[in-house]
Amino acid sequence: MIVGKRLQALDKKGMLSEVVEALDLQSVMEREVGHLSGGELQRFVIAITCIQNADIFMFDEPSSYLDVK
């Protein structure tokens, strides 16, 4: 599964570009999800959550595995 295609398919709020920029995912949009590092994968999952419709979002230790940056 390609990161960008998955995110586009789930973008219910029409804010994919903002989320991709905020989470610095531009460089991984054409990569397979299975080839992401731990930090990239964590940011990808956060992006998936943020672009979906929900009344409440809960993040349990969202900074685990993220790069120092």
Buried (B, 14 or more C-beta within 10 A) or exposed (E): EEBBEBBEEBBEEEEBEEBBEEBEBEEBBEBEBEEBEEBBBBBBBBBBBBBEEEEEEEEEEBEEEBEEE
